[in-house]
Amino acid sequence: MVAQQTEVRREPFDASGAGAAIERWTLRSDRVEATVLTLGATLHGLTAPDRAGRPAQILLGTEELTGILGPARHYGATVGRYANRIADSRITIDGEEFPLAPTGNGVTLHGGPDGFAHRIWSATEIPGGVRLQLHSPDGDQGFPGALDVTVGYTLDGATLTIAYRAVTSHPTVVNLTNHAYFNLAGEGSGDVLGHLLTLDADAYTPVDARQIPLGPYEPVAGTPFDFCTARPVGKAIDDDHPQLTAAGGYDHNWVLRERSADGTPTRAAFLEDPDSGRTLELLTTEPGLQVYTANGFHGAVRGPSGVPYGKYAGIALETQHHPDSPHHPDYPSTVLRPGEEFRSTTVLRLGVG
């Protein structure tokens, strides 16, 4: 049950300009504040205290609408209809092929060039949070089926829960995630290479030059991808490993250990900043976790601190099904059929150590 002290407030993102069409929802407890934008159903801000009780913004982001619509367009957004990559911009369902809107490099990334991250969602208050809704018509970005999606954000103390639901009119594929970038030392404070990361995963999916999985899972043991016990994000990031050199760092999907059969979110990752003491425990119902260390950041976005975000300025922990699952029948299926409901839950537990 959501704590009664969670305050929920709605206001225009920017009442004086083009942002007036976008709503900002603020969820505030006695320990944490989260902000959500209706543009992209975006987790736009997350403020949490360090071990001395000093609050800081721990998500990368910008208040500039041009940035949100441009180089920061995926920061914290709800990504879909299919998060991550689909090879050759096509899918086949029940023997019927559907060409998808391409995003370049021979793939469709994050649902296409006009994916869910670029839409304005409708929003309603729920106990302790906000529920956002979007209707995606049949054929949207090439995907079959009219899809009705909801994303709920609820805050209870220092725990933020993200609950995804979707139904379809025609067999389709669905893979939703949140694309927030975390820096537990505070946005603009530098890189996250010193953060300690634990991943509850014994394997990952190596990728080709398009970042499409090659197929079989590979064990992480004895490789730079082994985060089974806590170690710094940057410990092996510069190793001469073909998967790291091709991506310029981590941009890979880890195969999480078995999830709870009853749909209860199970721990996937634990992140800690030793200096501030802030910790993030991530739980999910999803089978995979894409970890991206902002390898391609080159200062195009400035956060509230005024500091441009460079390489490794944050880390994305994207709960998801595996990339390109429609072309890998041995991966957990992403097919959704009429009469079924897509359900996915991710939990962010903030703390101090």
C-alpha atoms as one frame of an Amber mdcrd trajectory, in Angstrom:
protein
   0.000   0.000   0.000   1.295   3.449  -0.924   2.124   5.612   2.063  -0.428
   8.332   2.668   2.249  11.028   2.964   3.074  10.852  -0.755   2.138  14.221
  -2.245   1.072  14.346  -5.906   1.088  17.630  -7.835   0.421  18.503 -11.478
   1.538  21.617 -13.382   2.541  22.688 -16.914   6.121  21.829 -17.784   6.631
  25.375 -19.072   3.564  27.585 -18.772   5.176  30.375 -20.766   6.024  28.515
 -23.954   5.697  25.395 -26.064   6.056  23.223 -22.977   2.583  24.275 -21.797
   1.162  21.265 -23.674   3.313  18.997 -21.509   2.377  18.238 -17.916   4.894
  17.749 -15.112   3.740  15.504 -12.292   5.652  15.683  -9.007   5.537  12.822
  -6.506   7.016  13.700  -3.126   7.463  11.560  -0.030   9.319  12.361   3.157
  12.527  10.989   1.595  12.390  11.158  -2.219  10.967  13.345  -4.974  10.216
  12.049  -8.472   8.989  14.057 -11.453   7.222  12.630 -14.487   6.508  14.308
 -17.821   3.580  13.423 -20.045   5.942  13.755 -23.018   7.214  10.210 -23.420
   5.770   9.149 -20.031   9.218  10.244 -18.879  10.797   9.841 -15.461  12.337
  13.298 -15.613  13.786  13.694 -12.137  14.640  11.711  -9.028  16.008  13.458
  -5.940  17.371  11.444  -3.029  19.533  12.158   0.059  23.101  10.985   0.641
  24.342   9.465   3.897  24.527  12.976   5.419  20.935  13.717   4.404  21.868
  16.090   1.566  19.528  15.750  -1.433  20.717  15.627  -5.039  19.221  15.045
  -8.461  20.449  11.558  -9.439  19.042  11.373 -12.983  20.623  12.942 -16.028
  18.224  15.367 -17.684  17.571  18.872 -18.894  14.944  21.549 -18.405  15.397
  22.773 -21.983  12.582  21.598 -24.254  14.861  21.695 -27.290  17.161  19.272
 -25.506  14.322  16.979 -24.467  13.115  16.868 -28.069  16.685  16.530 -29.387
  19.774  14.889 -27.919  18.048  14.020 -24.608  14.942  12.569 -26.269  15.279
   9.163 -24.616  16.465  10.302 -21.173  14.066   8.685 -18.702  11.444   8.050
 -21.381   9.125   5.082 -21.709  10.535   3.314 -24.755   8.328   1.246 -27.070
   6.499  -0.308 -28.773   9.652  -2.417 -28.805  12.603  -1.285 -26.689  16.105
  -1.954 -27.989  16.803  -3.323 -31.489  14.996  -5.421 -34.069  17.213  -6.643
 -36.912  16.450  -5.806 -40.542  13.425  -3.677 -39.536  10.952  -6.495 -39.942
   9.090  -9.053 -37.858   7.110 -12.180 -38.723   4.085 -13.227 -36.664   2.051
 -16.326 -37.514   3.727 -16.503 -40.905   2.922 -12.909 -41.867   5.775 -10.448
 -42.330   5.530  -6.830 -41.199   8.113  -4.241 -42.317   8.948  -1.747 -39.571
  10.011   1.885 -39.745  13.837   1.822 -39.776  16.044   3.984 -37.594  19.293
   3.322 -39.469  22.146   0.834 -39.374  19.827  -1.922 -40.563  17.681  -1.983
 -37.420  14.571  -0.549 -35.812  15.606   0.917 -32.451  13.278   1.764 -29.547
  10.077   1.320 -31.542  11.010   3.383 -34.593  11.808   7.017 -35.375   8.473
   8.121 -33.885   8.278   5.741 -30.948   6.453   6.123 -27.659   9.186   8.354
 -26.224   8.090  11.131 -28.601   4.336  11.074 -27.836   2.337  13.092 -25.333
   0.508  10.669 -23.049  -2.672  11.446 -21.107  -2.335  11.307 -17.329  -4.543
  10.792 -14.290  -3.716  10.779 -10.597  -3.696   7.478  -8.720  -2.941   6.868
  -5.027   0.670   7.882  -4.477   1.367   8.577  -8.124   0.268   9.020 -11.709
  -0.951   6.728 -14.468  -0.174   7.612 -18.089  -2.058   6.246 -21.088  -1.327
   6.023 -24.813  -3.201   4.606 -27.805  -0.940   3.302 -30.572  -2.965   2.640
 -33.763  -2.715  -0.479 -35.890   0.326  -0.113 -38.170   2.057   2.442 -35.950
   5.741   2.403 -37.057   4.819  -0.774 -38.958   3.764  -2.804 -35.903   0.493
  -4.731 -36.232  -2.410  -4.277 -33.861  -3.901  -1.278 -32.099  -2.144  -1.161
 -28.735  -3.466   0.510 -25.589  -0.694   1.094 -23.062  -0.588   2.355 -19.477
   2.435   3.198 -17.348   1.963   3.844 -13.653   4.500   5.573 -11.402   3.910
   5.277  -7.646   6.148   6.497  -4.840   6.135   4.965  -1.358   8.843   6.347
   0.909  12.091   5.692  -0.945  10.592   3.150  -3.367   9.432   4.085  -6.859
   7.426   1.453  -8.750   6.894   1.522 -12.516   4.048  -0.719 -13.723   3.451
  -1.311 -17.438   0.276  -2.766 -18.959  -0.829  -3.216 -22.586  -3.553  -4.907
 -24.651  -3.729  -5.361 -28.408  -6.334  -5.852 -31.144  -4.059  -8.085 -33.273
  -1.058 -10.296 -32.544   1.973  -8.043 -32.109   5.250  -7.748 -30.190   5.704
  -5.581 -27.100   8.819  -4.723 -25.105   8.625  -1.659 -22.865  11.301  -0.132
 -20.643  12.379   3.078 -18.959  15.537   4.741 -20.277  16.694   6.745 -17.235
  20.392   7.482 -16.741  21.578   7.328 -13.135  24.470   9.044 -11.416  24.124
   8.423  -7.701  26.726  11.070  -6.892  24.404  13.639  -8.478  23.964  14.711
 -12.085  26.876  16.738 -13.390  29.243  15.368 -10.742  31.456  13.483 -13.171
  31.454   9.919 -14.458  30.026   6.756 -12.901  33.117   4.579 -13.363  33.624
   4.428  -9.589  30.065   3.276  -8.883  29.895  -0.293  -7.594  27.600  -2.501
  -9.666  26.175  -5.940  -8.949  24.128  -7.781 -11.590  22.103 -10.897 -10.774
  23.027 -12.488 -14.081  25.353 -15.323 -15.050  25.183 -14.740 -18.822  24.818
 -12.015 -21.419  24.004 -11.748 -25.122  27.052 -10.821 -27.251  26.201  -8.660
 -30.248  27.317  -7.999 -33.807  28.365  -4.652 -35.277  24.696  -3.546 -35.340
  24.343  -4.468 -31.648  22.049  -7.334 -32.601  22.487 -10.478 -30.453  24.543
 -13.165 -32.145  22.275 -15.804 -30.633  23.389 -18.063 -27.782  23.918 -16.720
 -24.295  27.522 -16.443 -23.161  28.657 -16.976 -19.547  30.038 -13.865 -17.864
  32.505 -15.765 -15.677  36.076 -14.745 -16.374  35.069 -11.837 -18.620  34.643
  -8.044 -18.162  30.903  -8.748 -18.045  31.066 -10.512 -14.687  29.286  -8.336
 -12.121  28.014 -11.265 -10.062  29.736  -9.596  -7.121  30.066  -5.849  -6.684
  32.841  -4.174  -8.619  33.428  -0.711 -10.091  31.665  -0.009 -13.370  34.973
   1.125 -14.836  37.146  -1.745 -13.575  37.319  -3.492 -16.962  35.576  -1.043
 -19.263  38.806  -0.322 -21.171  39.823  -3.966 -21.509  40.807  -5.185 -24.946
  37.660  -7.267 -25.342  35.981  -7.184 -28.771  32.533  -6.611 -27.292  33.756
  -3.593 -25.307  35.943  -2.038 -27.983  33.143  -2.225 -30.560  30.645  -0.460
 -28.278  33.108   1.900 -26.579  32.029   0.499 -23.217  29.003  -1.406 -21.964
  25.878  -1.435 -24.131  24.751  -5.016 -23.630  21.885  -7.136 -22.398  22.421
  -9.347 -19.351  20.325 -12.503 -18.986  18.863 -12.254 -15.508  18.523 -15.222
 -13.209  15.124 -16.872 -13.036  12.319 -14.496 -12.171   9.594 -15.223  -9.615
   6.853 -17.401 -11.102   4.097 -15.428  -9.365   5.022 -12.132 -11.042   6.692
 -10.598  -8.002   9.610  -8.352  -9.021  12.962 -10.020  -8.294  16.285  -8.271
  -7.782  18.227  -7.615 -10.980  20.900  -5.111  -9.959  22.397  -3.147  -7.102
  24.242   0.131  -7.687  26.202   2.082  -5.068  28.182   5.307  -5.035  30.816
   4.839  -2.303  31.401   8.572  -1.839  27.826   9.743  -1.258  26.610   6.431
   0.103  23.541   6.460  -2.159  22.342   3.048  -3.284  19.838   1.823  -5.847
  18.336  -1.650  -5.705  16.564  -2.566  -8.946  13.921  -5.292  -9.062  11.940
  -6.434 -12.080   9.693  -9.078 -13.595  11.649  -8.861 -16.870  14.152 -11.525
 -18.046  16.824  -9.107 -19.270  18.666  -5.931 -18.323  20.371  -3.641 -20.849
  23.260  -1.780 -19.249  24.484   1.278 -21.136  27.310   3.422 -19.801  26.618
   6.509 -21.942  29.532   5.688 -24.223  28.309   8.050 -26.939  27.811  11.161
 -24.806  29.843  14.139 -26.018  28.525  17.128 -24.082  25.463  17.825 -26.237
  23.201  17.959 -23.149  23.628  20.162 -20.078  21.852  19.254 -16.887  20.465
  21.536 -14.157  24.020  21.784 -12.804  25.071  23.467 -16.048  27.672  20.755
 -16.634  27.648  19.119 -20.087  27.280  15.354 -19.964  30.347  13.584 -21.319
  31.234   9.953 -21.783  30.217   7.751 -18.833  28.245  10.591 -17.177  25.490
   8.140 -16.239  24.417   4.539 -16.450  21.151   3.223 -17.881  19.681   0.045
 -16.371  16.898  -0.892 -18.776  14.667  -3.773 -17.644  13.403  -5.541 -20.748
  13.026  -8.679 -22.831  16.100  -9.481 -24.866  16.946  -7.444 -27.984  15.721
  -8.842 -31.304  13.645 -11.517 -29.571  11.241 -11.808 -32.556  14.151 -13.354
 -34.519  15.291 -15.658 -31.707  12.615 -18.254 -30.902  14.773 -19.611 -28.060
  14.531 -16.250 -26.225  11.521 -15.468 -24.000   8.672 -14.475 -26.319   7.542
 -10.864 -26.756   4.365 -11.780 -28.693   1.131 -10.330 -27.301  -2.227 -11.597
 -28.563  -5.800 -10.292 -28.293  -7.346 -11.295 -24.979  -3.961 -11.255 -23.226
  -2.483  -8.458 -21.131   1.158  -7.443 -21.214   2.297  -6.900 -17.624   5.709
  -5.741 -16.450   6.861  -4.168 -13.199  10.132  -2.528 -12.227  10.943  -1.292
  -8.721  13.602   1.277  -7.777  14.557   1.163  -4.084  16.752   4.063  -3.033
  18.831   3.984   0.106  22.174   4.833   1.697  25.035   2.593   2.718
